[in-house]
């Protein structure tokens, strides 16, 4: 059943200062509306519970990609298309660009924003696994001030995150200098495009003398939140790449994730696919 449109209220704000002041005066009343690619789906289905929104689509303070010597900073209202078209991101952070290219159709990529993908807090989101393996940080701002925090740990439970009622995500920061790392991203869905992931995987590893010197592993759609597989990383770190190590890592991953049965897939399928994706990544590391 469709929502009754006159029951909703949407206002545009002039700048970031006005936005923060309004969130401060009435915390909890307003939700942010950027590209709207998630919210409009809920609206059309009659499942959008909140009624009052502030549009941040045209706020310059939330847009753009800045390249510094040690990091790349991305405005929260930067679109997937803008991510894909940035040369530095394509060269140094290919997993994020691949995630952006596999999110919805071109129209969605032109409107959908990276900050919206984070704030939606879906365990099936495409960009958060890439952000986790790149050790991203996010900037949270309010009228009270600014705080940077690691993206890892931002989600505490399904749709729960470290974001206060008067705060918003302003920027995402990625550390540069990852030339000796190897990367892999894979999204498994019903179709090759325009599909919500059944399992999503992002991996990053540094191999030295046949051993995994360091590693990051992140999965989507296998837990209530996008999951960084910390225990599996610990098992792999410092170990010589071998078939036995791959089997041990696969067993550990099965214990670490918590997939569910839903309309898109089964828990058994998700667990097996996640294990296969990890095994494929380890094979990729051994082939170099």
Protein Blocks (a to p, Z undefined) as FASTA:
>chain_A
ZZdfklpccdddfblmlmmmmmmmmghjaccdfklmmmmmmmmnopafbfbdcdfklmmk
lgcjdddfkbccddfklcfklmmmpmklmmmmmmlmmmmmmgccfklmmmpcfklmmmno
pakbfklmmmmmnopacddddfkbccdddfehpambghiacddfkbccfbdcddehilkp
ccddddddfblbhpacfbdcddddddeehiafbacdddehiafbdcddfklmmmmnopac
dfklmmmmmmmmmmmpccdddfkbcfklmmmmmmmmmmmmmmmmmmZZ
